[in-house]
Amino acid sequence: MEYSIKNNNYRDFDVFEINKLRPRAYAIPFHSLKKLKATDCLTERYQSDTVTVLSGEWDFKYYDKMSIMPTHFEPDRVQFDKIHVPSTWQRTGYRPPVYLNTRYEFSLYPPELPDDFAASVYRKKFNIKDAEKIHIISFLGVASCLDLYVNGEFVGYSEGSHNSAEFDISEFLVNGENELVAVVRRWSTGTYLECQDMFRENGIFRDVLLYEYDGCYINDYEIKTKNVGGANYDLDTCVDLHGELDNCTIKLELYDKDKCILSEEKPAEHHVCFNFSSLSVTEWSAEIPYIYEMYITLKRDNKTVSIIRNYTGFKSVEIIADIFKFNKKAIKFKGVNHHDTNEKNGYVMSADDIKLDLTLMKEFNVNAIRTSHYPPDPMLLTLADIMGFYIVDEADIETHGTGSIGPNHLYKPNLISNNVKWANRYMDRVCRMYYRDRNHPSITMWSLGNESGGYKCQDICYMFLNGMCPEIPVHYEGAIRTKRVGYDVIS
């Protein structure tokens, strides 16, 4: 099988995604309530009967320069190494680790890139029992960009290292063995938005998930809660369904521990909403993280097709006279900036690593986490819902190098953020963060990124978040350097 490798997407300023699916809420579907309830937020991904985790041993070929990577790539003629996915090149011996604070790794001429630099090719073979079903592949984290191929055909392209990238690969699959090829490059035009104070690493560094759906499935859902006085809340949940929905119903159940306190079932349509008024509930907070479990079930002919779970919390957030109030009470954040970092594996954090970090924070009375400076693995957010942390969810945006002084760096901190030609790229990263993470009760603030100057692109992103989710304040660190009053929280 031969692949014609595309060598222009990563440096084409007009391209930051090709054929990538619209962002949606992270959820792990099951075929039965019993199987779902036998898991928790750390194990459901790995025990689902409808999701295959493709992480593990992959074939890997590293090229120190792209110029020596074949344009026409024949995997069966390549002498591959074996590599574990998720991992990074820097933590597996292919490149030395590079730590930088404020500078880019190359000369600052946005959106231009060096002529030649490192790239790698990943290959994974996997089996499909029924290629007629819908198959969606989800990459939870790839740095810096991804060209995806399946069975010799180009599927799509993605930038945004810490955003989930999903593709419908159904049309490319066959029954039996299939071949996936991923080309990952050290840099892309998107790298200009990822100049964070951290080790700079590359590779497929989070899990790769393969969703298998029958003819219809739960594609997305949104939960909105609104305080209507005291501890009474309205609950509105809207569900987006895809596929053929004849003889289908959609059911919502809300459990308080083991007791079902709400249940409603409706005929399935492509967009269905459930509305409950003035529910008397126990409110969620970091101090008392009271969680309800919501189950959304899609049925056909009264048989479960798919079921998902959400850890639901009821809360209100407001700023009154410069006082931050949570559930009508003034609170103080005792927080940390948290990078996804393991001392041995770099960007790669296992479920146990995430749980250990949050457990240590609790032991030291930390109650708030800023996901510096990008959205985390969604597993961290669910664990924060359950354990109790106020989350400042930050977009994968930092252009700190534009404000650096030194060789090939000029002090122009607003060079990118004040140029609306970049606005679509900013919006893509903010939108993908918002839609994936919007159903977590721990989300206490959205953040537009870090140390990126301003402000035209940030203004556009702020208007989006404020329009979609006015009940959650928007933070931007860079606003502290201006007298403008354009955001809800600065730091």
Sequence and secondary structure as in RCSB ss.txt:
>XXXX:A:sequence
MEYSIKNNNYRDFDVFEINKLRPRAYAIPFHSLKKLKATDCLTERYQSDTVTVLSGEWDFKYYDKMSIMPTHFEP
DRVQFDKIHVPSTWQRTGYRPPVYLNTRYEFSLYPPELPDDFAASVYRKKFNIKDAEKIHIISFLGVASCLDLYV
NGEFVGYSEGSHNSAEFDISEFLVNGENELVAVVRRWSTGTYLECQDMFRENGIFRDVLLYEYDGCYINDYEIKT
KNVGGANYDLDTCVDLHGELDNCTIKLELYDKDKCILSEEKPAEHHVCFNFSSLSVTEWSAEIPYIYEMYITLKR
DNKTVSIIRNYTGFKSVEIIADIFKFNKKAIKFKGVNHHDTNEKNGYVMSADDIKLDLTLMKEFNVNAIRTSHYP
PDPMLLTLADIMGFYIVDEADIETHGTGSIGPNHLYKPNLISNNVKWANRYMDRVCRMYYRDRNHPSITMWSLGN
ESGGYKCQDICYMFLNGMCPEIPVHYEGAIRTKRVGYDVIS
>XXXX:A:secstr
  EE   SGGG TT SEES          BS HHHHHT  TTTHHHH SSEEE  EEEEEEEESSGGGS SEE G
GGS  EEEEES  GGGTTSS  EEESS  SS   TT   S   EEEEEEEEEES TTSEEEEEES EESEEEEEE
TTEEEEEEE TTS EEEE GGG  SEEEEEEEEEES  GGGGGB  SEEE  EE S EEEEEE SEEEEEEEEEE
EE STTEEEEEEEEEEEE  TTEEEEEEEEETTEEEEEEEEE  SEEEEEEEEEE   B SSSB  EEEEEEEEE
TTEEEEEEEEEE    EEEETTEEEETTEE    EEE    BTTTBT   HHHHHHHHHHHHHTT  EEE TTS 
  HHHHHHHHHHT EEEEE S B GGGG  BTTB   TTTTTT GGGHHHHHHHHHHHHHHHTT TTEEEEE  B
S   SHHHHHHHHHHHHH TTS EE GGGGGSS   SSB  
